[in-house]
Amino acid sequence: MAQPVVTPVHATTSSAVSNIQQPYNWAGSGAQMTPLSASSNNTYLLPTSPTKNSRRPGERSKPEVRRTCGQRPACLVNASVTYCGNNQIYAFGGFDQYTDEVYNHVLKLDLITLQWTLVDNYGDIPGVRMGHTASLWQGDKLLVYGGENEHREYQSDIIIFDLKTAHWTQPDVRGPIPKGRARHAATIHDDKLFVSGGITGSGEIYTLDEICCLDLKTWTWTRSWSFVGRYDHSCWVWGGRFWVFGGLDNSMERTGELWWLDLKSTPAFNGTMDVTGTDSSPLSQRSSQLPRPTYNNYAQPQPLVTGSSGYTANSSSVQVRSTTGQRPIVPGSVSAMRFVSGPNVPSQASGTHFHVFSSGSLLDFTTPGGVIRTSECNLSQLELDHLRWQKLVEGSEIFEPGYRWQYCAVNEDGKKAWLLGCPVDVPDNGNGVFEEYLSDVLPIKLSRYGILGNDLTSDTDLATKSRTLGLDGSSSQNPSTLGSDLASMFDQMPESGSGADFIITGICDDDSGDEITSSAASQENLVLQDVFSSNQSKSRPIHVHQLILQARWPHFRRAYAAQMAEFHTRKMHIPEPYSVVRAFLYYLYTDSIAKSDEFCPSLAEVAGMLVMANLYDMPRLRLLCLHRLSREMDIDHAAVIWERASGAGEDWLRRRASTFCLTHWGRVVRTDGFRSLSRDSMLELCEVIDVEGRVVGGEELEVVGGLGGGKVGQGGSGRTIPRSRTVTSSTQVDDADDLDGEDDDGMEMT
């Protein structure tokens, strides 16, 4: 949002303020303070909604593809690409099918300068490998596990790369060493490395269904347990559960199944690993010649076609063979869910998918591929607390056509992601060879789409935190111990002993209750009539505490420090509905936007707070509002959310709300929320549809699909509608005979 013009402000007295006719701009506040009139010096008016489309300086509505420079790597297959903080991405290893080379190079991409650099590294440099995992550990180390070398031998070693010193080390691990594997998934949680699935074998390749864990404090492996057979999948730990999604199963079919293991009921993965009863000798002193069991066999999957890197491969490698045996099923509660169909469920069978965890959700980037267009792509979110898919944004709003993306990395707080790839049509290098490089990067700001970030959705006391912030849509009257104490003093008369020493009013709405009867308030109400339209009156007072407002509301703190009229009169008027103002002030007390019958009864108040969050430059409140509105958007409030998103300059939420309204048009137009829109807003919402658009309903909608909010063209019955029952706009065709033998064109309202 554009910053306001800064005007020098000096401390003034109440009488001095009454003679000033110009509005006041407060540096960084995002709002203006405007006196009601020259004769009024006891109440100040805060501004109404900000200017539409008030995007922050330099901010684009669509992510911009950026070209990298320097020692760009080839589009390697099965390399590891990891965000390592400080705006840096590290790539390690990988395979180039054009040259049949496997690499062990370390490359660094500076996301500020977009410069690729080949990193000089030292110590116990690992052999070449692909299909390994590289996890960020302790903020300055990469923990590399597994993979396969140039001889297609599967590794099970642990190597550590220190990002500060560029030095490799290999710890001595203990316990039962897992099988060597590649294309597995790994994640670090609570100083433990969890490893799931992968492929392995000697001659015949098979899928592993194992899960095992390495204690990074004692460098001790647990035994391997049977869980779910997957490779090229994703895993993460959240809410006390180990989650697995996507990838390929034993039959090489892409799957959209979600599996999870309750770690709290799995003692084998809790606490410090004990080496008692296991071979505690270092890994370097052990190997096993036991035969491998037979699993589901199939031909080895072929890697994607990529280009040459130009780097010389390091061929040194050490093969580690591990012990095998009968694996019991993993202890603890195991659950699984299969998403069969739905308008928001992304199909894993088409496009190139990247799965990352952020903010208590699984994000699915469906990117363009050989058989899928940009218009068919999207960014979807699986809410893990509700196990519900929702489509955050269409692919046309993220992806530029003409690019192919190979890797995805996300930062530590889960608020930003980067896709790495290259153009589809790569240029000839002059020798008749078309070389593909990781030449382009697409930065995606996830917070723009309502992603809260991992700092707001950590799994510590998850249920309580979700209720506190209002993330799960539940009601929470007592969000926290401190918040509960402060909430008990909110909007209480000073006579009750609450200590309230300030009054704030809003625009009177149907829920504001009693009329103002005091003479002073009545006189102030008359003054307001000069500013507002005749149907707007001042609400009853909301009793608050100056200390809390100064601590929690930067704009109030700056205005109060300037000793404006509020400093002397201890009164302020905000020209927003009373229910919205009250919900906003309640948030200042409790840090909560949870549903509350008394303080935040509906999404209309949340939508109003979104406007105030943008107006007063409160990014945390803005993000909480975006998150809840996008998750809980419904028929009754979609039109109101659309209007408020327009006023707040939130283009993404505005487009999402308009799509929702048009998809459920027949129901939305019958709601009180739609009827509450201004005439101009109604017309603007109606004009969102293409000029050739038409409404499809009744039997025709059933034929073409789309009932229940689904996409038109999916799930239709296939029956033919008689010509006499097809409703079309007279402006779409000049002659009814033109329709003979043709399907009706026109855009359905979806």
N, C-alpha and C positions, 0 to 999 in steps of 0.2 A: 504494500500500500504506500502510496506516495506520501512523503513526509511533509508536514505543513511548513509554511513560511515562518521563520523564527523572528519574533519581534521582541526587542529588549523590554523587560518588564521590571519595574521597581516596586518595592513595597509601598502600598498605599493604604490610606485609612478609608473607613466606610464613607465618609463625606466626600472624599476625593473621588472615589469610584463613581459616585452618582453623577458627576459632571463629565464623565468620559463617555462618548457616544460610539467609539469604535470597538469592534470585537477584539478579544485578546487571543493571540496564538501562543501556545506553550510548547517549547522546544521538546520534540520527541514524544509529545503526548498523543498526537494523532487526533486532537480534538480542539475545538475553540470554545472559549468562554464568552458569552454574550450577555450584557446587561439587559434586563427586561425593558426598562425605560429610564429616562433621565430622572424621573421622580421616585424611582424605586431603588433602594439601596440595601434591602434586606433579603433578597432572594436572587440567586443567579441561575441563568438558564444554560444547561448543557445542550450541545447541538443534537439534531436528529440524525438520521442515517447518513453515512458517509457517501461521497460521490460514487456512482456506479463504476464498476471496472477499475477500482482504485488498486491496481496491481502494483506491487513494490517495484522500485526502479530496477531495470535490467531483467525483470522476470518475464519469461516467455510462458505462454499457455501450453506450449508443446515442447517436449524435450528436444534438444538440438544435437544432432550427430556431430562429433568433433573428430578431426583427423589427427592421428598421432605422428610422431617423428622419431628419429634416432634409429637404434638397432632393433627394428621391429621383428618380432618372431613370426614364424610361419603359423598358419592356422593349425596348430598341432592337435592331434587327437589324443584324448585321455591324459592331457597335462593337468596339473593343479594350478588354479588361479585363485589367489586368496587376498582379500583386503586386510592389510596389516597396520592400519592406523596411519596418522600423519599424512593423509591423502596419498597413500602409496599402495599399489597392487603388485604382488610378487607372483611370477609364473615359474614353475619348475617342471622339468622333464617333458614327457610327451613323445609322440610318434608321428613321423612324416611318411605317408605311404608312397609318395612320389620317389623318395630316395631310399626307402626301407631303412631309415635311420631312427634309432631311439636316443633320446637326449638326456643329459643330466645338468643342463645349463640353468642358472638362476638369472632371471631377468626382472627388472624393476620398472614399473610405469609410474611416473610422477603425474598425478591427476591435475596438478596445477599447470605445469609446463607442457604436459602431454608428451613427455620425452621418455622413450624406452632406453634402458641402459643394461648392458651385459655386466653382471656383478662378478667381480673377482672374489672367489671364495677359497677357504683354506681349511686345514684340519683333515678329519676323516671323510673326505669327499665321497659321497655315495656313488654307486654305479648307475648306469643309465636305467631308466624305468619309465613305465607308463601305467595308467590305471591305478595309481596310488592316491592317497589322500594327504592333504597338508592342512593342519588345523593350527590356528593362532593360539599360543599358550603363553600365559603370563604377560601378554601385551607386547613382548619383544622377541618371541621365539616361534619358529615354525616346527611343528611336530609332524614328521612325515612317516607314514606307515604303509607297508605292503607295496603292491604293484608287481609288474612283471618286467624282465629284462629283455635284451635283444634275442636271447635264445628261447623266449617264451617260457621261462622258468619263473614260478610264482614266489614272491618274497613274503617274509613275515617279520622283517626287522624294523626297529625303531631308530630313526636318526633325527637329530635336532639341529636346526639351523638358527644360529644367533643373529638376529637382524642388525644388531649394533656392531658386532665384530666381524660379520660374514664368516663365521667359523662353524664348522660341522663337528658334532660329537655324537658318539654312540654309547648310550648307557648300557650297563649290564642288567638285563632283566631276568626275573626269576618266575617260577611257577610254570604251569603247563602251557607251552608256546602254541598259539593257534596255527592252523594251516596257513601256508602261504596263499595269497589271494590277490586279485585285482578287481577293479570296478566295483568295489565295495563302498560302504558309506561309514563315516566316522564323525564323532562329535565329542567335544570335551565339556564335561560338567562336573563341578565340585571336585576338581583335581583328579578326575578319572577320564580315561579315553574309552569311549564305547565304540565297538566295531560291530557292524552288521552285514551279513550276506557277502556277496561277491561271487566270482568264478574262480575255479582252480582245476587242477588235474594234470596228469602227465600222459600225453597222447590223446586221451578223451577228456573233454572239458565238461564240467558239471557245475551246477549252481549250488552254492552253500546256503544253508538255512540257519547258520550259526549266529549267535550273539555272544560276545565275550567282552571283558573289561580289563583295562590295565590301570592299576593304582599308580598315579604319577608321583606319589610321595615315597612309596616303597619299591616302585618299579616291579610290581608283582602282577602277573596275569591271573585272572580267575579261570576256571575251567570253561569250556565252551558248552553252551546250551542250545537246544533246538528251538528256533523261534519261527521265522518265515523266510522262505527262499526267494531272494531278490538280488538283482544287480543293476547298476546304473540308477539307483534309487536315492532317496534323501532320508536323513534321520536327524533327530534333534531331541533334546530333553526339555520338557516344560510341564509345570504343574505337578511335579512328582511322577511324571510318566515318560517313558521312552517311546518315541513315535517313529513310524516308518511309513513313507508314502511313495507311490509311483514306481518307476523302474520297469524292468522286464522280469517275468516269471520263468518257470522251468520250460515253458513252451515258446519262449521268446516273444510273447505277446505283451504289449504295453498294458499296464494295469492302473486303474484308478482306485485301488483298495487302500484303505487306511488301517494300519495296525498299531496297537499301543500296548505297552507293558507297564503295569503299576509297579514302580520301583519301591514304593513304600512297603509293599507286601513281599518284597524280594530281598531277604537278608543277604543273599550272595553278593549284591551290588551295593550294600550299605556299609559304612564304616571303613576301616583300614583292612586291606587284604592280608590274610595270614598265609605264610608259606609253609606252615606245618603240614606234613604229610605229602608234600610235593617235592619235586626235584628242584632244589634251591641253587644249583650250580648256575653260573653265568651262561647265557645263551651261546656264547662263542665256544663253549666246551661241550656242547650237546648237539646231537643229530639223531635221527631215527630212521630205521630202514623198514618200519612196519608198512604193510601194503595199505593202500587207500581204499575206502569202501566205494561201492558203485552207487551212483545216484542217477538222476535223470540225465541222459546223455544227449547231446546235440552238437551240430557243427559249431565251431567257434565263430561268434559274431564278427563280421567284417567291420573295420573302422571306416569312418567317413573319409571321402577323398579330400585331401588337403594339398597345400603347396610346399615348396622347399624352403628351408630356413637359412641355408648357407653356413650353418655352424658345423664344426667337426664334433662327432659324437665321442664320448668317453666310453670305451667298451668294457672297462673293469667292472665286475659285479660279483657278488657272493650269493650263492643259493642257500636258503635255509629250509630244511625239511623238518616238519614238526610231527609230533606224536599224534596218533589218531585212536579212536576208540568209540564205543557206543555212547552216544550223547543222549542224556535225558532231556525231557522237555523242560524249558526254563521254568523255575519256580515262580510263583506269583500269578496274579490275575492277568490273563491275556485276552484282549478284545480286538475285534475287527469290524470294519464297516465297508460296504461296497455301495458306491453311488451309481445307481442304475441309469437314471435319466433325470432331466430337469432343465428348465430354461437357463439356469446359471451354472450348471455343472460343466466344466470344460472337458471336452473330449480329448483323451490322451492319445488317440489313434492318429491324429492329424496335427501337423505343425511341429515346431521344435519347442519343447517345454523346459522351463527352468523353475525349479521349486526351491524357495528359500523360506526360512522362518523369520517372522518379525511380529512383535506386539501380540503375542498369544494367538497368532494366526499363521496359516500356511498360505504363502503367496504363489500363484501360478502365473508365470509369464508365458503366454502362448504367442510365440514369435513367428514371423513369416518363414515359410519353408518352400520346398519345391512344388507342393500341391496345395498350398494354402496362401491366400492373398492377405494383404494388410487389413482389409475390411473384415476379415474373418478372425482376426487376432484380438486379444484382449488381455487385461490384467484382472485375475479373479482372486478372491480371498475365501479361504475356508476358516470360519470361526471355530476354534477348537473347543471353546466352552459350550457352544450350541451345536457343533457339528453341522453347520449350515453354510452352503456356498452362496456367495453373492458376487456379482460382476461389478468391479470397481470402475473400470473405464474401458472404452472400446479401443481396439488396436489403432484405429485411424487417428486417435488423439495422442498416441505415444510414438508409433513407429513410422518412420519415413519409408516409402517404397524403395526397392532397389538395394536392400542390404540383407545380409545373412549374419545371424548372431550365433557364436559358438560357446561363449562362456558368460557366466553371471557371477558377480561378487556383490556382497552387501556389507555395509559398515557395521561396527560393533553395536550401535544403538538401534539398528534396524530402520533408520529413517531415510537412507539413500542407497540406491543400487546402481550398478554399472553393468552394461552389456558390452561385450567385446566381440568384434567381428570384422567384416569387410564388405565391400560392394559385391553384388551378385555378378556383375559384368566386370571382371578384373582385366586390366590392360595387359597387352603383350609386352614382355620384357625385351623385345627386339630379336630374340632367338627362336621365336615360335613357341615359347613356353609361357603359359599363363600362370603366374605365381600368386598365390593367395597368402596374405599376411594379416595378422591382427592389427590392422591399420586404423580402425575406427573404434570409437567408444561412445556409448549413449548413456549419459548420466540421467537418472530418474529420481526425482525428489519424491519419495513415498509419502512424506508428511502432507504433501499437497492433496493426496487422496484419502486423508483421514487416518493414516497409519500413525499410531501414537508413539511408537518407539519402545524398545525393550526396557528403558528406565521407568516407564509408567506402567508396564505390564509384567514386571518380574514375577517369578512364581513364588516369591516369599509371601505367605499368607494370602494366596491368590484370591480365594473367595471373598475375604474381607475387602481387599483392595478393589476388586471389580465392583462390589456393591458401593464402596465409598465413592469412586469416581463416576459411578453410573454407567459402567461399561457393559453390564449384563442386563440392563433394562429393568432391574428389580428395584423395589423401594427400600430406601435406607434412611431411617430417621436418625440413627446414631452412627455416623460414618467412622468415627474414631474416638478415642478417649478425649483428646484435646478438642477435636471438632465437636464432640457432644457437649463438652462444657461450654464452649463458645456459643453453640446453637441454642443452649438454654437461656442465654441472655439476649438473643437476637429479637428485635422488634418488641421489646418489653418497655412499658411506660417507666419513666424515671421514678415515679412514685412507688413502683414495685421493688425498688432496691437494685435494679439491674445496672445502674450506673450509666445509662444511655445519656449522651450529651450532644447529640446531633440529630437533625431531622432531614430526611430526604423524601421527596414526593415524586410521583409520576403522573402520567395521564390517566384519568379516571376511566376504568373499564367496568364491565358488568360484575366483575368479582371484587372490586375494590371496597365494597361494603358501605359503611355509614357515610353520610354526607358531612362535610366540614362545617362545624357550627360556630367556631370561635370567630370573633369579630376580625381579628388580625388575619386569620386564614381566609375569611370571606373577602377581605380587602385585597389580599394577594391573588385570590381567584379572579377578581375583576381585572387585575393587571394582566393576568394570563390571557384573558379574553382578547386583549389587544394583540397578542402574539399568535395565539392559536385560533383555529376556526371555532365557530360558535358551539359546535358539538363536542369540543374538547374541554374538559374541566380538570382541575387538579385533584389528585387522589387524596385519600387520608394519609397522614404522616407515617413514615416508617422510622422507628427509633433505633439509632445505631450508635456506635462508639467511634469517636474520632481516631483513637489510637489504632484500632483495627483497620480502619480505612486507610490511614497513612501507611501502615505496614504492608497492606495487601494490594493497594490500588495506586500505582505510580502517578497517574494523572491527578488524583486527589492530593497526593503528597506534594506535588509541585505547585498545585493551585493554593494549597493551604500554606506552604512555605512562603508564597508571595504575599500572604496576609490580605487576600482579596476579601470581598464582602462576606464570604462564608466564614472566614476567621472570626468575624465580629458577630454575625447574626446566627451562625451555626445552623444555616438552612441552605438547602440546595434542591433545585428542581431538574429532573431529567425527563425530557419529552419523549418517553417511551411508555408503553402500557404499564400500568401498575404491577401486574403479575410478572412481567419481564424484569422490571426494576427490582422487585422483591426477590426473585430468583437469583438475579445477579448479585445482590447484596448478601444473600444467603450463601452463595458460592464463596464470597470473600471471607465469610466466617468459617466455613467448613471444608473448603476446597472440594466441594462435591456438586455434581450436577445430576445426582441420582433422582429418580422419580420419587416425588413426594406429593401426596394429596394436598398438603398445606402450602408448600413452598415452590414446588416445580411439578405441577400436575400433568403436563402434557409436553409434546414436542414443540408446541407453539412457543413456549417459554424458552426452550433450548435454542430455537431458531432466532428468537429475539436476542438472546445472549450472544449468539454468533455475530450479530451486527455490532453489539457493544464491544465484543472482544476485538474486532477489527478497528472500531472507532477509537478505542483507547489503547491500542497496540498491546494486547495481552495474549501472547502466543500460546501459552499453556491452555488458557480457557478456549481459545479458538480451536486448538487441536482436539480438545475434549468434545467440543460441540460438533465439529466435523465428524468425528468418530461415531458419536452416538446418533447423529442425524442420518448418516449413511447406513448404519446398521439397522435402525428401527423405522426407517421411512415407511409410511403406511398410507392407505387411501385417504384417511381423514385429514392428514397433515401435509400431504405431498405438495399441494398448491401453495400453502403458506411457506413451506420450506423453499420452494422455488422463488417466491417473491422476496423472502428474506435473503436468500443466497444472492439474488440480483443486487439488492441494496448493499450487501457486504462485499461485493466484488469477488465472490467465490465462484469462478466460472465452472470449475469441475462439478461442484455440487449443484449448481444451477442446471447444467446439462443433464446431470443424472436425474434430478427431480423432474425436469421437463419430459425426459424419456419415460419416467414412471407414470407421469400424468397421462401422456398420450397412450401408453400401453393399457392403462385402466381408465380410459377417458369416460366411459359411461358411468362409472361409479364415482370418479373424482368430481365431476360436475354437479353431483347431487349432494355434496358435502357442505357443511357450514364453512369449512375452510375456504373452499372455492368461492362461495358467495360473499365471503368477507374481503375478497380482493377488490382493489380499486378497478374502475372501468378500464383505465389504461393498462393495468396489469393483466386483466382478463384478455384484452385484445392482443397484447404482446405474447401471452402464453398460447393463444390460438394461432398466432402467426409463426410459431415455432415449426409447424408442419410445412412440408414442401407445398408449393403452390399447386401442384398436381395431386395433392393428397386427397384421400377420401376415407370415410369411415367404413370398416368392414364389420358386419355384425350378423347375429342370428345364424342361420344354417350355413351361410357362406363362410363365416369365420370357422365353423366346425370343419368344413371341407378343406380349407387352406391351412388349417392348424392355427394355433395361437390362443386357444382357450386357456384361461387361467394365467394369462401373462406370458405364455410361451411365444417363441418366434413364429411369425407367419411363415408357412411353408414347411413346418415340421410337425409331424403328428396328425396331419389331416386325415379325414376318413376316405378321401378319394372319390366321393360321390359327386355327381354332376348336378349343378343347380340349374333349373329351368331358366331360360332367357328372360322370361317375364318376371322372375323373382329376383333378378340381379339389379341392384340399385347402383346407378352411376351418376356422376355429376354431368349436367348438360354441357358444361364448359369443356369436358374432356374429349368429346367426340362431336364432329359436325354432322354426322349422319349415322343413324342407327345401323344402316347396312354395312358400315365400315367394321362393325363388330362381328360380322359373319365369318366363321372359321377362325377367329382369333380369340385369345384370352384377353380379358380386360387388363390393361396396364394400370398405372397409378400406384401411388405409394400408400401402403397400409400404415395406419397410425400405431407404430410400435416404438 
